[in-house]
Amino acid sequence: MLYSIQALRAIAASAVALRHSVYFVDISSTDAFPVSNYISGLGSAGVHIFFVVSGFIMMWTNQDSSSNWRSFLRKRFSRIYPSYWLIAALSIPAALYLGAQLPDTAEKWFGAFFLLPEGASSLIFVGWTLAYEVYFYLLFALALALGLPAFYRVLWLTVFFVASIFVGVFLIPPSMGFMGLPKLVTSVLLLEFAAGAWIGWMATRGLKATVSSASAMILIAAAGFGLSLWLGYKQYPSVILWGIPSILLVIGCISLEARGVGQRFFRWLSPLGDSSYALYLIHAILIPLLMAFIPQLDDLSLFVFLTLSFAIFLINILISHLYFLYVERRLVRLSNQLLAEKTSARHRSQ
């Protein structure tokens, strides 16, 4: 895996975790800090970076039509579900302790277990993004099963997403029925996965921007994220305000690394990219739990407010990385091994 992609995963997960650290401290304080909370809201852009990066990774790690769709699904399942199930299970006693609401219907429990749109956020509130990831993986596996060459694989995904969005906008307005699937499959956010896949396809063919162009893209991306604060990121489509800068950021970073620029920085952040999924899941439970053990926050200065927010953020970074090193890696390896053995046994029996 490219170090720049791992660095972007670290940045994206950290942005989301820092955003929620600030948010939960803000709502727990008798003194509101709306400006800080508004600025930290930019951290939600990390989700859009994740989506573009996911599209890239799928193409980068499955560069030819010989990739096995069964192996692909096994690896994706092992990467997503075991850790999610473990942390979601831990979220249940945490929710009971905090007095938070648990899924109130069988449909939501089912959706929470399998990461379907309706219910995906019932146990871990950031779970809705994982429903998008799972949907993209299933479509990518279908493209592999069809034996499509890399270019036509990306083209097919793009055409399918555009057609789905067209149906949702002009023909059949999506509703929350059918486990929320209509809303998901017609979402413009899917175009970010397609954009990432196109970037991955170009990267596998050695296409990269010059150092000056790549640097310009990163600067424009940073300016674009900043511009969203000024324009009001809640007033405009996030796929434009944050999706386009995310695309430029990914192109710029992988191009710089391909040109031998910034490698030390990318390598330095790369280990946190490894634990980015753990951070993404754990912070949604750990931050509210940490806040429950902190006395009511009265008369906070802005300095104390920001210091406390950052301290909670760093605790999440530390615990998530330890979880990755000593739990998640073992879960992924064990799941892969069990599924591979089960597949081999089935083939032998046939």
C-alpha positions in Angstrom: 0.0 0.0 0.0 1.2 3.5 -0.8 2.4 5.4 2.3 0.6 8.5 1.1 -2.7 6.6 1.1 -2.1 5.4 4.6 -1.3 8.9 5.6 -4.5 10.1 4.1 -6.4 7.4 6.0 -4.8 8.6 9.2 -5.7 12.3 8.5 -9.3 11.4 7.6 -9.9 9.3 10.7 -8.2 11.9 12.9 -10.3 14.7 11.4 -13.5 12.9 12.2 -12.3 11.9 15.7 -11.1 15.4 16.5 -14.4 16.9 15.3 -16.4 14.6 17.6 -14.0 15.3 20.5 -14.7 19.0 20.2 -18.5 18.4 19.7 -18.9 16.3 22.8 -16.9 18.6 25.0 -19.0 21.5 23.7 -22.3 19.9 24.5 -21.1 18.9 27.9 -20.1 22.4 28.8 -22.3 25.1 30.2 -20.3 27.6 28.2 -20.9 27.2 24.5 -18.1 27.7 22.0 -20.1 27.8 18.7 -17.1 29.1 16.6 -14.8 26.2 17.7 -17.6 23.7 17.2 -18.4 25.1 13.8 -14.8 25.0 12.7 -14.3 21.5 14.0 -17.3 20.5 11.9 -14.9 20.5 8.9 -13.6 17.3 10.3 -16.6 15.6 8.8 -14.8 16.1 5.5 -12.7 13.1 6.5 -15.6 10.9 5.5 -15.3 12.1 1.9 -11.5 11.6 1.9 -12.2 8.0 3.1 -14.6 7.4 0.2 -12.2 8.6 -2.4 -9.4 6.6 -0.8 -11.5 3.5 -0.7 -12.2 3.7 -4.4 -8.4 4.1 -5.0 -7.4 1.2 -2.8 -9.8 -1.2 -4.5 -8.3 -0.5 -7.9 -4.7 -0.4 -6.6 -5.0 -3.8 -4.8 -7.0 -5.4 -7.7 -5.2 -4.2 -10.7 -6.1 -6.9 -13.2 -9.1 -9.0 -14.3 -7.6 -12.2 -12.7 -8.4 -11.0 -9.2 -10.7 -13.5 -7.5 -14.0 -12.1 -6.4 -14.4 -14.7 -3.6 -11.0 -13.8 -2.2 -11.8 -10.1 -2.5 -15.1 -10.5 -0.5 -13.4 -12.7 2.1 -10.7 -10.1 2.7 -13.2 -7.2 2.8 -15.5 -9.1 5.2 -12.6 -9.9 7.5 -11.5 -6.3 7.4 -14.9 -4.8 8.1 -17.2 -7.0 10.1 -15.2 -8.8 12.9 -13.9 -5.5 14.4 -17.2 -3.8 13.8 -19.2 -6.6 15.6 -16.8 -6.6 18.5 -17.0 -2.9 19.1 -20.7 -2.8 18.4 -21.2 -5.4 21.0 -19.2 -3.3 23.5 -21.4 -0.3 22.6 -24.5 -2.0 24.0 -23.4 -1.9 27.7 -21.9 1.5 27.0 -25.3 2.7 25.7 -27.1 1.2 28.7 -24.7 2.9 31.1 -25.0 6.3 29.3 -28.8 6.0 29.0 -28.5 6.2 25.2 -31.1 4.7 22.9 -30.6 1.2 21.5 -32.3 0.0 18.3 -36.0 -0.2 19.0 -37.1 -2.5 16.1 -36.0 -5.9 14.7 -35.3 -4.1 11.4 -32.8 -1.7 13.0 -31.1 -4.6 14.9 -30.8 -6.4 11.6 -29.5 -3.3 9.8 -27.0 -2.7 12.6 -25.7 -6.2 12.5 -25.2 -6.3 8.7 -24.5 -2.6 8.2 -27.6 -1.9 6.2 -28.6 1.8 5.8 -31.6 1.5 8.1 -29.9 0.7 11.4 -26.2 1.0 10.5 -25.9 4.0 12.9 -28.0 2.5 15.7 -25.1 1.1 17.7 -22.1 3.1 16.4 -23.3 6.5 15.1 -20.7 6.7 12.3 -21.9 3.3 11.0 -23.9 4.9 8.1 -20.6 5.4 6.2 -19.8 1.7 6.5 -23.1 0.9 4.8 -21.8 2.8 1.8 -18.4 1.0 2.0 -20.1 -2.4 2.0 -22.4 -1.5 -0.9 -19.3 -0.4 -2.9 -17.5 -3.6 -2.1 -20.4 -5.7 -3.3 -20.5 -3.9 -6.6 -16.8 -4.1 -7.0 -16.9 -7.8 -6.3 -19.6 -8.1 -9.0 -17.3 -6.4 -11.5 -14.6 -8.9 -10.6 -16.9 -11.8 -11.0 -17.9 -10.6 -14.4 -14.2 -10.7 -15.4 -14.1 -7.0 -16.5 -10.7 -5.6 -17.3 -9.6 -2.7 -15.0 -10.7 0.1 -17.3 -14.2 -1.3 -18.0 -14.5 -2.2 -14.3 -14.2 1.4 -13.3 -16.3 2.5 -16.3 -19.1 0.1 -15.4 -19.1 1.3 -11.7 -19.3 4.9 -12.8 -22.1 4.3 -15.3 -24.0 2.3 -12.7 -23.7 5.0 -10.1 -24.7 7.8 -12.4 -27.7 5.8 -13.6 -28.7 5.1 -10.0 -28.5 8.7 -9.1 -30.5 9.6 -12.2 -33.2 7.2 -11.2 -33.3 8.7 -7.7 -33.4 12.3 -8.8 -35.7 12.2 -11.8 -37.7 8.9 -11.8 -38.2 7.4 -8.3 -37.4 9.7 -5.4 -35.7 7.6 -2.7 -37.4 6.8 0.5 -36.3 5.2 3.7 -38.2 2.0 2.8 -36.5 -1.3 2.1 -34.0 -0.9 4.9 -33.0 2.5 3.6 -31.4 1.0 0.5 -33.1 3.3 -2.1 -31.5 6.4 -0.4 -28.1 4.7 -0.4 -28.0 3.4 -4.0 -29.1 6.8 -5.4 -26.7 8.9 -3.3 -24.3 11.3 -5.1 -21.7 10.3 -2.5 -21.1 7.1 -4.5 -19.4 9.2 -7.2 -16.6 9.7 -4.7 -15.9 6.0 -4.8 -15.9 6.1 -8.6 -13.5 9.1 -8.6 -11.1 7.2 -6.3 -11.3 4.2 -8.6 -10.4 6.3 -11.6 -7.5 7.7 -9.7 -6.4 4.2 -8.8 -6.7 3.0 -12.4 -4.5 5.9 -13.6 -2.0 5.2 -10.8 -1.7 1.6 -11.8 -0.7 2.7 -15.3 2.0 5.1 -14.0 0.0 8.2 -14.7 0.9 10.9 -12.2 1.0 14.7 -11.9 4.2 16.7 -11.9 5.5 17.9 -8.6 4.3 21.5 -9.3 0.9 20.3 -10.4 0.5 17.9 -7.4 1.5 20.6 -5.0 -1.0 23.0 -6.6 -3.7 20.4 -6.2 -3.0 20.0 -2.5 -3.0 23.7 -2.0 -6.3 24.1 -3.9 -7.8 21.2 -1.9 -6.8 22.9 1.4 -8.2 26.2 0.1 -11.4 24.4 -0.9 -11.8 22.9 2.6 -11.2 26.4 4.0 -13.7 27.9 1.6 -16.4 25.6 2.7 -16.2 27.2 6.2 -16.6 30.6 4.7 -19.5 29.6 2.4 -21.2 27.5 5.1 -20.7 23.8 4.7 -24.3 23.1 5.9 -25.8 25.1 3.2 -24.3 23.4 0.1 -23.9 19.8 -1.1 -20.9 18.2 0.7 -20.1 16.1 -2.3 -19.1 19.4 -4.0 -17.6 21.4 -1.1 -15.7 18.4 0.4 -15.8 15.8 -2.4 -13.9 17.8 -5.0 -11.1 18.9 -2.6 -10.8 15.3 -1.4 -10.3 14.1 -5.0 -7.6 16.7 -5.6 -5.9 15.9 -2.3 -5.7 12.2 -3.1 -4.3 12.9 -6.6 -1.8 15.4 -5.2 -0.5 13.1 -2.4 0.0 10.0 -4.5 1.6 12.0 -7.2 4.1 13.6 -4.8 5.0 10.2 -3.4 5.4 8.7 -6.9 7.8 11.6 -7.6 9.8 11.0 -4.4 8.5 14.0 -2.6 7.2 14.0 1.0 8.0 10.4 1.6 9.3 11.0 5.1 6.1 12.7 6.1 3.9 10.0 4.6 6.0 7.2 6.2 5.7 9.0 9.6 1.9 9.1 9.4 1.5 5.6 7.9 1.3 3.6 11.1 -1.7 5.7 12.2 -3.3 4.9 8.8 -3.1 1.2 9.8 -5.2 1.9 12.9 -7.6 4.4 11.2 -10.5 1.9 11.0 -10.1 1.2 14.7 -10.0 4.9 15.5 -13.1 5.5 13.4 -15.1 2.8 15.3 -13.8 3.3 18.8 -14.0 7.0 19.1 -17.7 7.0 18.6 -18.1 5.0 21.9 -15.0 6.1 23.8 -15.6 9.8 23.6 -19.1 9.8 25.2 -17.8 7.3 27.9 -14.9 9.6 28.7 -17.2 12.6 29.0 -19.4 10.6 31.4 -16.5 10.5 33.9 -15.7 14.2 33.7 -17.6 16.4 36.1 -19.9 19.1 34.7 -17.9 21.6 32.9 -18.5 25.1 34.1 -16.9 28.4 33.3 -14.4 26.9 30.8 -11.9 29.2 29.1 -11.4 28.7 25.4 -7.9 27.4 26.2 -9.2 24.8 28.6 -11.9 23.8 26.2 -9.5 23.2 23.4 -7.0 21.5 25.6 -9.6 19.1 27.0 -10.9 18.4 23.5 -7.4 17.6 22.2 -6.5 15.4 25.2 -9.6 13.3 24.6 -8.7 13.1 21.0 -5.1 11.9 21.8 -6.5 9.2 24.3 -8.6 7.9 21.4 -5.6 7.8 19.1 -3.6 5.8 21.7 -6.3 3.3 22.6 -7.3 2.8 19.0 -3.7 2.1 17.9 -3.2 -0.4 20.8 -6.5 -2.1 19.8 -5.2 -2.4 16.2 -1.9 -3.8 17.3 -3.2 -6.4 19.8 -6.8 -7.1 18.8 -7.8 -6.0 15.3 -4.8 -7.6 13.4 -5.5 -10.9 15.1 -9.2 -10.7 14.3 -8.6 -10.0 10.6 -6.0 -12.8 10.4 -8.2 -15.3 12.2 -11.3 -14.4 10.1 -9.3 -14.7 6.9 -7.9 -18.1 7.9 -11.3 -19.5 9.0 -13.1 -18.3 5.8 -10.3 -19.6 3.6 -10.4 -23.0 5.3 -14.1 -23.2 5.0 -13.9 -22.3 1.3 -11.2 -24.9 0.7 -13.2 -27.6 2.5 -16.3 -26.9 0.4 -14.2 -27.1 -2.8 -12.8 -30.5 -1.7 -16.2 -31.8 -0.9 -17.4 -31.0 -4.4 
